[in-house]
Amino acid sequence: MLGSNDSENFILKANLDPLDDEPVELNFPDYPILLYINATTRSSAIEGVIKKGACFKLLRHEMF
């Protein structure tokens, strides 16, 4: 994890639960690597960059 829990942070992880060999994100089993971006005030800017990148696909955008 890059960043602290109380501020913007990035988590890159495999979409595989090591205990049961099932996807962590069951709605997205075809994606082996997941990037979570949490607690950011730059969500629109980051979303724009992700949509432009050929190697990334935005799977979900949640606002809190």
C-alpha positions as CSV (number, residue, x, y, z in Angstrom):
1,M,0.0,0.0,0.0
2,L,1.3,3.5,-0.9
3,G,-0.1,6.1,1.5
4,S,-1.7,5.9,4.9
5,N,-5.1,4.7,5.8
6,D,-6.4,8.2,6.7
7,S,-5.3,9.8,3.4
8,E,-5.2,9.0,-0.3
9,N,-3.7,5.5,-0.8
10,F,-3.1,3.1,-3.6
11,I,-3.3,-0.7,-3.3
12,L,-2.2,-3.0,-6.0
13,K,-3.1,-6.6,-5.4
14,A,-3.8,-9.9,-7.1
15,N,-7.5,-10.7,-7.6
16,L,-7.0,-14.1,-6.0
17,D,-7.8,-15.2,-2.5
18,P,-5.0,-17.5,-1.4
19,L,-7.2,-19.4,1.0
20,D,-9.8,-20.6,-1.5
21,D,-8.3,-19.7,-5.0
22,E,-11.4,-17.7,-5.8
23,P,-11.3,-14.1,-7.0
24,V,-11.3,-11.4,-4.3
25,E,-13.6,-9.3,-6.4
26,L,-16.2,-11.9,-7.6
27,N,-17.8,-9.4,-10.0
28,F,-14.5,-9.1,-11.9
29,P,-13.0,-12.6,-12.2
30,D,-11.4,-11.9,-15.6
31,Y,-9.1,-9.3,-14.1
32,P,-6.0,-10.8,-12.4
33,I,-4.6,-7.6,-11.0
34,L,-6.6,-4.9,-9.2
35,L,-5.6,-1.3,-8.3
36,Y,-7.6,0.3,-5.5
37,I,-7.4,4.1,-5.1
38,N,-9.0,5.2,-1.8
39,A,-9.7,8.5,0.0
40,T,-8.7,10.8,-2.9
41,T,-9.9,14.2,-3.8
42,R,-8.7,13.7,-7.3
43,S,-11.1,11.0,-8.4
44,S,-12.2,12.7,-11.6
45,A,-8.6,13.3,-12.7
46,I,-7.5,9.8,-11.9
47,E,-10.5,8.4,-13.7
48,G,-9.6,10.4,-16.8
49,V,-6.1,9.0,-16.8
50,I,-7.3,5.5,-16.3
51,K,-9.7,5.7,-19.2
52,K,-6.9,7.0,-21.5
53,G,-4.6,4.1,-20.6
54,A,-4.6,1.0,-22.8
55,C,-3.6,-1.3,-20.0
56,F,-6.2,-0.2,-17.5
57,K,-9.9,-0.5,-17.3
58,L,-12.0,1.3,-14.7
59,L,-14.2,-1.3,-13.1
60,R,-16.0,0.8,-10.5
61,H,-16.1,4.4,-9.2
62,E,-17.6,5.0,-5.9
63,M,-18.1,8.4,-4.2
64,F,-18.5,8.8,-0.5
